[in-house]
Amino acid sequence: MFTHTQRLQFEAKPEKPDPAYARKLQELVGGAYGEMSVMMQYLFQGWNCRMPGKYKDLIMDIATEEIGHVEMLATMVARLLEGAPATATTKMATSDPAVGAVLGGMDPQQAIVAGGAALPADSNGYPWNGRYAIASGNLLADFYANVAAEAQSRLQTARLYNMTDDPGVKDMLKFNLARDTVHQNQWLAAIEQLREDGLEGVVVPGGLEDEEHRRHAQELWHLSDGTESGAGLWASGPAPDGEHELTVLTSPQPLGDKATVPPPDPKLYATYDGSRGKPKGPVLGTETGVKGKIKDALTPDE
């Protein structure tokens, strides 16, 4: 269950309308690293968390906060669009309001589709995509993804902060920057808490060290023409997981056979000279299951 209060988490009042900046701010609403992405990412991580208690509570606390961030940004976008497209910028661009909005930098869909308000889309008008959200069910994998998401969000917020002189917008973005900072630190602390609680290792997923080809879990394959990749902590000494010793393989050689593919199904019409024989198995469109087995038995391959 969720409840809603009419007050914003932080104030979102620009000094004056700015439709061009409203379009830029859409990136923080519905971009790949916008607030909609982390909101949905954290909500599904929380809903899918199998352990009641502190981890689920942390995820849901931050997830619910992110709903408020989307509301705050959507409100700011609508206020930045107040009076658009009849603004000084667009009037100077052209006397036609619609064309003027385009030339002035405003996203026409904000007016045409959303009625002068925010869209669930990025700064180019591309709709928000559910594939942006990561919720794997493995908390270590998810928390690593959350750190990266908050880092990208803070980076984009910082860039947008330097693209405006509006004191009201900058004040809101200062709050956003601070929350991105604390969330990064909280997810990093949560990773350490997982290790302290003995729930996860360092790599994802843990517990397969005896199954993997151990040698290949330690080597940096030196494949570029740069000469200094062996100078970092990733090239020598104990690995962060405590299970491996990092080394550099200076002249790696291919371990597999030639990359050949099977003969194509004739019904796919791929260019083929017959050099690898005829395709094996059923061709495209043939029946499977019991019916297919009976048909195959009665009509053997020629």
Secondary structure, DSSP 8 states (H G I E B T S, - for coil): -----SS-SS----SS--HHHHHHHHHHHHSTTSHHHHHHHHHHHHHH-SSTTHHHHHHHHHHHHHHHHHHHHHHHHHHHTTTTTSSHHHHHH-SSHHHHHHHTT--HHHHHTTSSS--SB-TT--B--GGG----S-HHHHHHHHHHHHHHHHHHHHHHHTT---HHHHHHHHHHHHHHHHHHHHHHHHHHHHHHTTS--SSSS-S-TTTS-GGGGTEEE--SS-S-GGGSTTSSEE-TTSS-EEEEESS----S---------GGG-----STT-S--S--TT---HHHHHHHHHHS---
